[in-house]
Amino acid sequence: MSTAIDEARELFKDEVVTKAISRDIELPYGAGTAVLITLDNGHDHTRPNTFGPGGLLSLDAAIEAARGRKDIVALAVTGKPFIFAVGADLSGVPALQNRDQALAIGKLGHDVFRKLGELDVPTFALVNGAAMGGGVEVALHCTYRTISSGVPALALPETFLGLVPGWGGTYLLPNLIGAEKALKVIIENPLAQNKMLKGGQAFELGIADAMFEPADFVEESLRWVAKVVKGDVTVERPEVDKGEAWDNAVNMARFVVEGKLHGAAPAPARAVELVAEARTRTRDEAFAAEDEALADLIMSPELKAGLYAFDLVQKRAKRPAGAPDKSLARKVTKVGVVGAGLMAGQLALLFARRLDVPVVMTDLDQDRLDKGVAYVHGEVDKLLKKGRVNQDKANHLKALVTGSLTKDAFADADFVIEAVFERMEVKQQVFAEVEAVVSPEAILATNTSSLSITEMASKLEHPERVVGFHFFNPVAVLPLLEIVRGEKTDEVALATAFATAKKLKKTAVLCKDAPAFVVNRLLTLFMGEVLGAVSEGTEPETADRAVAPLGLPMSPLMLLQLVGPAVALHVSETLHEAFPERFAVSPELAEVVKAGKTAIFAPDFSIDPEVKKLLVGGDEPSAESEILDRALRALAKEIRIMLDEGVVAEAADIDLCLITGAGWPFHTGGITPYLDKVGVSEAVNGKPFHEGDPKAV
Amino acid sequence: MPRTARDVVFVDGVRTPFGKSGKGLYAETRADDMVVRVIRELMRRNPDLPPERIDEVAIAATTQIGDQGLTIGRTAAILAGLPRSVPGYAIDRMCAGALTAVTTSGAGIAFGAYDVVIAGGVEHMGRHPMGEGVDPNPRFLSEKLVDPTALVMGNTAENLHDRYPSITKERADAYAVRSQEKVAKAYADGKIQPDLVEVVVRSLEQGYGLATKDEPPRPGTTMESLAGLKTPFRAHGNVTPGNAAGLNDGATGAILAAEEVARELGLSARMRLVDFSFAGVEPEVMGVGPVPATEKLLARQGISMDEIGLIEINEAFAVQVLAFLEHFGIADDDARVNPWGGAIALGHPLASSGVRLMMQLARQFAERPDVRYGITTMCVGMGMGGTVLWENTNYEGGK
């Protein structure tokens, strides 16, 4: 085993080691001497503490040094300012070559951490800042925990990435706070966009025994430690229900995991089973089972895809491929929004909130304009009610967003975005009117989802200022912004678009001016294969269920309903026009739209009987596996074509788009790592999208 | 509107342990964090005081830049979690900063403008060495307004030896040895510790630690060990690091209240502010400042030094204490003077020290119901002295 650890250390040779620094302190109230271990990797809070093999061994040495001492009454562990510890150092994980190495890492964590629960003196975790994964597990191994009410994030995010909290988390947490609450932290939160707990919420759940304010958190924690040591404070925790409640919680979690993932990602289900068994296992049994789970999962393609996806959103998203030098960007001090519909309103609110500049909406119709501005003001009131902004800020935001019947109000705007009806002549007309009033430098952006930017700009005096700026609905939820470069779009317009996207806190991806850009092209293709199967005679329920093994956030027909059948039809027509051999227009969908149906499903989630009547095709039904296969093959083929056409720079950008614009999951890494894994890329294109492990940057 | 001055009482005082500047306890600790810890501890020790009843937070610092800048009374109040409605300000009279914070805000209470205040001071002389960023007006020297030695405190102490030739280096050293002995005894008797609040300290190399006691004291100091020390301010001079206070980091704070408000809220009233006085002297002998300040005060109150039962005098330099004692005809080892030792042993983080004198006086008052009056007095750079007269609320002599 030790050789495996040495090998692992070698693979983590770039580890930023979190050192465990011991210092003797005199506890207050004459309680005696304690060893206080500070976890600190020597960097500031922007580089949080993590545990690689070096960090684990440093902690081990610190614990061992305290173990032999007869002159101490307690051992406490805390972090560096703002950070406790955020878990395992995952940087070396992709480099692990075999299961033995993975097993060794898992076991090393257990061997070190468990000592915190097996010393002769009580141990205390003083959770002063962000704590995740292995950081939380360090705290769980201690006898007692205090937490700062200022902790911004505490989580066991492992299942979100493709692991389990396997350094004791699946055993210690349910035995501390019960299975139901533990599964909320281990399963529910990670599967809900990796939700984090705040210090107060963690305390409420019983993860910590005492909570203190951040201003003098360590001092007050040490006073509490002293009181516990002296017996002046007795920690009482509610008894954990190890009966029916445990089983019920586990069954509920199984149901949730199955419902969300359909077996697509192994980690959450594995974590649930570990929690299920934690009820009766001994520590040794439980920790050994965690080691095995970690070893299996570390070697799994889903974890590789998860880590790749994590790097996409954490790293690639911050440095968009192909973005011009940001110094070229122009300042945006006033924004114009053409249109006053729902999309225009969402954009106006976003621009006002994030850019903090005046935003003028225009519409030809006073009534629609009033409604548009009123919508934005109403949304501001909602923010006020929720306490997200105070009254002053609400007043300010409302004052920023105004309406005008004429485009004269755009005269001093330097960024005008249109969100009008999706017709080329309409948009060209709008841009011509805007160009007549704005300065020659003002950026003209379009939120078109499928029309050509180049064509839209073609009739302008300054076509170089036109850029595609395609948001995803709901704008406040989906991070993606496809920034589209037309044939004549210049570097300044592009740089300004990227700089603006950054201020809007959006994930910008540069796309070529190709029909429907990235996300809509692929989703339409994907849905087209499902609708194609329906056309041929497959039951719509069967076709819809066929892609469930991917574990997508919603089924194709559910997505169709969300997008709206009419919009979906329109996009498919556009794409059919561009690529008739690969994009079909579903006659059944056309019927649904013709019938004026806006929903596919009835309120009970069964297909609306009237819609179902329209979704009847031929007499050549396909099996689910056949439909999945053809959908995946179509995706692989299309993505390869898009890369060859240069729609985006790399496959990683496709995945980033699908994750941030369509909510496609981490465990598929967007889609290309999955297509490689199941061999579809190779079969269709003769080569995988990624040579070796997928790389985000 | 007719107005009656109200009695002002010292409710409570707390301080951080004092550290040695440079590589000492607080080398990597911010000054404002130290003040915050003091304010929060004052609030914890006085749970009957509703925080919204605090009308002012007056915090002194000599060097008001960086973590001691930005109107530290206000920033510390916010950082300490006091309600936003509680105002605060920064105050400066160099070494007498905290003392002035008390007299100024205390006067505001007497005037009726405040009910309850927090007054204190801080100096992190490691982060802010004496004289940091100063820009003395050239006229001081061109017009000979002050002697060139006036800006270096050690030089003013040497000057004071010149003015009082009878105060020899041996007398100064002997005084310093006694100060160390008294502090060691006070620590052993547990007199000092109750006013301390432990402070977390962090070092990149050593991790988090806890400051629980003063770092500067050197118990076991002897005449012999002092004799060989250098006299950095004058060749063959009298002033050494041994008979002067060091360079230190620390923060202090006190709650003051109108006596009637303290009664209403159930706060303790440990001593009563009777009067205070400040006076100026030649800057080059600033150490003599407490003499005229105290004379002025006693004259106004019509009481003599014999009636003062306890004297807490800051020990910036032994010579400056001895000059004061010599002037008033008090013996060098008079038991009334600094019974628990002083700044030579404990340290003197400039603007914070005034409130340390007060918290020690208040505790001595509690032990000495036979004593009615006590003073806290300090010398101040640029040639000043400040003295505050306190009445023991435990005084039983009148009964």
Contacts between the chains, C-beta under 8 A, distances in Angstrom:
chain1	res1	chain2	res2	distance
A	21	B	205	7.4
A	21	B	206	6.3
A	21	B	207	3.5
A	22	B	207	7.2
A	23	B	206	5.3
A	23	B	207	5.2
A	23	B	208	6.7
A	23	B	209	4.8
A	25	B	209	5.8
A	25	B	210	4.3
A	25	B	212	7.9
A	26	B	210	6.7
A	26	B	212	5.1
A	28	B	198	5.9
A	28	B	212	7.4
A	36	B	207	6.8
A	36	B	208	5.6
A	36	B	209	7.0
A	36	B	210	7.5
A	37	B	207	7.1
A	38	B	202	7.5
A	38	B	207	2.8
A	38	B	208	4.7
A	40	B	204	7.1
A	40	B	207	6.2
A	42	B	204	6.8
A	78	B	208	6.0
A	81	B	202	7.3
A	213	B	81	6.5
A	215	B	36	5.7
A	215	B	37	7.8
A	215	B	40	6.1
A	215	B	79	6.5
A	215	B	80	6.3
A	215	B	81	6.0
A	216	B	36	7.3
A	216	B	37	5.4
A	216	B	40	5.7
A	216	B	200	7.2
A	218	B	200	4.2
A	218	B	208	5.9
A	219	B	37	6.9
A	219	B	197	7.9
A	219	B	198	5.9
A	219	B	199	6.7
A	219	B	200	5.0
A	219	B	210	7.2
A	222	B	198	7.6
A	222	B	200	7.7
A	222	B	210	6.2
